[in-house]
Amino acid sequence: MFGVKTKQISNAKYNNKEAFLFLLPWLIGVAAFTIWPMIQSLGLSFTDYSIYGNTKFIGLDNYKEMFFDDRMFKTSLVTTFLYVLMFVPVKTVAALLVAKLLNKKIKGMAIYRTIYYIPSIIGAGVAMAVTWKIVLSRDGFVNQLLSHIGLGPFDFLTSPDMALGTLAMMGAWQFGSAMVVFLAALKQVPKDLYEAADIDGANKVRQFFSVTLPMISSTILFNLIMGIINAFQVFTQVSVITNGGPADSTYVYMLHLYRTAFESHRMGYSSALAWILTLIILGVTLLIFGSSKRWVYYEN
């Protein structure tokens, strides 16, 4: 009996070593390309490092400048928060509703799921951003279509009141990944809960709010967190389509960070900007996790 236990322990140790060896390339990659650059970036945030000059330690001067002297830091931060407030709810709701529609056993459903997922594959690139810029221009396809029915034309991308909202809707269009996660969660909801709700006389709307939403609330939390992280880092569409305009109405945080680093060549200051963004995302994430105790249901 003792020999069997010893053999089991030896096998477990061997399996652990084998698993570690499989993980080792990934761990090396994370250490080399994520952790070490982050440590370097943190160090640079306390310097005046520029690609054209000598590096000097300046303590908290970058952070002082950011909060007290950099007007565009405040502008970009407010703009980014507004973008997050528009982008995240629309994307989350759209992904959930489409997932609900696709959670049916009908012929050709796999094709429909693929069609709805395609925007997530092609929607984030520069080419698609250029396409959106053409389609939504004053003489573009959308305005021509609206003009035929007596609406518009609208300055989707050149009006300070509309540009940021337009970009948020364009980003929310890429809801495929969130939709797939919701779809997987919907399939895990026990059927007997719906049957019990039917017996109690609950209609489909009541079942959705009383059964479906509580049962997938942990998935909603996950998609909210991922959506917020992505929204705070929006860059490509803004850079290609509006470049921060008109009148700085789409001047988001990542665009400010990019210009500081690669146009002003102030790598030390841009590193400080990056770390403030990291702390903001971390803070918002922790707030949402803290509130989740009141609205997320865990079966266990």
N, C-alpha and C positions, 0 to 999 in steps of 0.2 A: 504493500500500500504506500509506504514511504517512497519507494522507488518510482511509482507511478506519479506521485505528486511532484517529485524532483524533476521528472521528465516533462511534466506539464509546465513547470516554472521555466525550465530551459527553453522549451518551445515558445513560450510567451516572450521571453527575452530576445530570442532569435527573431520573432515576428516584429517586435518593437524596433530592433536594429534595422531590419529590412525596410520597414515603413519609413524610418528616419533617412535611410539612404535614398529612397525614392523622393522624399521631400527636400533633400539637400540641395539639388539644383535650383529649386524654387526659392529656398531660403537664401541661397547665395545671391540670386537675382534681386530679391527684395532688399537685402542688406546693401548691395552694390548700387542699385538704381533707384531706391526709395529712401531707405533710412539714412545712408551716408550723405546723399544730396540734401536731405532735410536738415541734417546736423550742420553741414556747410552753410546752407542758407541762413540758418539761425545765427551762426557766427558772423556772416556777412551783414546781417541786419544791424549790427552794432558798429559798422565801419562806413566810410565814405567811398567804398570800392567803386571804381569806374574802369572800364576797359582801356581808358586813355591815360590814366594817372596812377600815382602811387596810392596804396591802401593805408588808411590811418584809422585807428580805433577812435570812435567818437561817442561811445556809450549810448545813451538814450536819445541822442539828438535827432535821429531819423524819426523816432516815434513822437518826439515833441513837435517837430515840423509837421508831421502828418495831422496831428490833432489840433494844432493851433495856427498853422500858417498855410496849409495846403487846402485851398478852396475846392479844388476839383476832387479831393478825397471825399469830402462831405457830399458833394454833388453825386459822385459815382456811387456812394454808399446808399443814399436815398433812392436813386434810380434803380439800383439792384434790388433793394427791398420791395419796391413797387413791382418790379418784374416778377419777383418770387411770388408775391401776393396774387398776381394775375395768372401766372403760368401754372403753379402747382395745383390749385383747385380745379382748373379747367382740364388739365391733363389727367388728374386722378379720377375725376367724375367721368370723363370721356372713356377712359380705359375700362372703368368698372361697368358702364352701361353697355359698351360694345362687347365686353366679355360675357355679360349676362345674355345678350342677344345670341352670341355664338355658342352658348352652353346648351345646345339642343342637338338632338340626334336626327338630322335630316340629311338628305343626299347632297353631296358637294360641299359639306361644311368645311372640310379641310382646305378647299380652294378659297373660301371666304376668309378663313383665318389667315391664310398666306397673304391675301390681298391687303388685309388690315395691318399686317406686320411689315410689309414692304417699306412704308415711310420711315420706320425706325432704322432701316438699312441704308437708304439713300438720302434721307432727309437732313442729315447733319453736315454734309460735305459742302465744299465751296461751290461746286457746280450747281447743286440744288439751291444754294443761297442766291446765286446769280439768276437762276430761273425764277425764283420768287420775286426778285427785284424787277425783272422784266414783266412778269405776269401782273404784279400789283402796282406798276407805274401808272401815271395818270392816263396814258394812252394804251395801257395794257389790256389783256384779255378780260380781267375781272371788271374793270371800269366800263369797257365796251359792252359787256353783258348787262351790267346794271343800267347803263344808259338806255338800252333797248326796252327796259321795263319801267322807265321813268325815274330811275334812281341814279344819283351820282352825276358826274364822276366825283370820287373821293380822293383826297390826298393821303392815302394810306401810309406812305413812307416819308412824305415831306411836310406833314403837319405835326407840330409839337404835341398836339392833343391826341393824335392817333398813332404815331409811329411806334411808341413803346408797346401799346396794346396789340398792334399788328404783329410785332416781333414775338410777343408772348403767345399769341394764337398760332403762329407759325411753328414755334417750338413745341407747343402742346399737341400739334398734329402728329408728332412722332411718339405716339403712346403705345406702340406695339409691344415693347418689352414689359411695360406695366400690365398691359392687357393679358399677356401670356401668364404672368404670375397670378393675376386675378382669376383667370380661367382655371388654373390648377387648383386654386383655393375653392372655387365654386364647386368643383367636382368632388371635393372632400366633405361637403356639407351633407350630413346624414339625411336620407330621404324620409325617414320616419318622422323627422321634425316637421317637414312640410305636410305629411299625412295627418299628424296631430293637429296642426294649425287648420287644415281643411275641416277636420271634425269639429273644431271650435268655431268654425264659421268665418275664419279670416280670409279676406280676399287676397289677390296677388300683391297688391301694393302693401297691405299690412304684413304679409309674409316676408316681403323684401326688407322692410324696416325692422321687424321683430325677430326674424329668423336669420335671413341672409347676412345682413350687416353685422350683427353681433358675432356670428360664426366666422366671418372673414375679417374681423376687426384687426387681428394681428397682421394680416396681409396688407390692409389699408395703412397701418403704421409703417410697414416696410416700404411701401411705395411712396408714402409721404416723405420719409427720410431721404430716399434715393432721389425723388423729385426736387427736394430742397437743395441737396448737394449739387445736383446738375444745374439748377437754376442760378445758384450763386456763381457758378463758373461759366456762365454763358459768354461766348466770345465770337465764334466764327460768323454767325449770322449778323451780329451787330457790326463787326468789322467790315464785312463784305457789302452789306446792304445800306447801312446808314452812316457808318464810321463815327458814331456818337452823336450825329445830328438828328434832326434840325434843332438848333439852339440848345445843344447838349441834352436834349430830352431822352436820348438813348445812350448817354455816356455811362456805361456800366463799369463796375469795379475792375473786371479783368481787362477791359480796354485801357483804363488808367494805368494798371500795372504794366501792360504791354508797352505802352508809350513811354512810361518812365524808364523801363529797362532797355528797350531797343531803339527808341528815338532820342531820348535824353541821355541814354547810356549810364544811368545811375543804378547800377546793380545792387548796391548796398541798400538804397532806399526802396527799390522794388522788392528786395527780400523782406524788408520790414512790412511792406504792404501785403506780401504773400502770407506772412505769419499772422497778421491781424485778421485776414480773411479766414485762415484756418481756425483761429480762436472764435470768430463769429459763427462759423458753421458748427463748430463743436458746441458752442453755447446754445444755439437754436436747437440742435439735435438733443442735447440734454434736457432742455425745456419740454420738448415734445415727449421724450421718454418719461419725464416726470409726470406729465399730464396723462400719459397712457394708462396709468393705474386706474383712472376713473372711467375710461371708455373702451379699453381693450379687454376682450374676454379670452382667457386661456382655459381650455377644457380641463386641464389637470389642476 
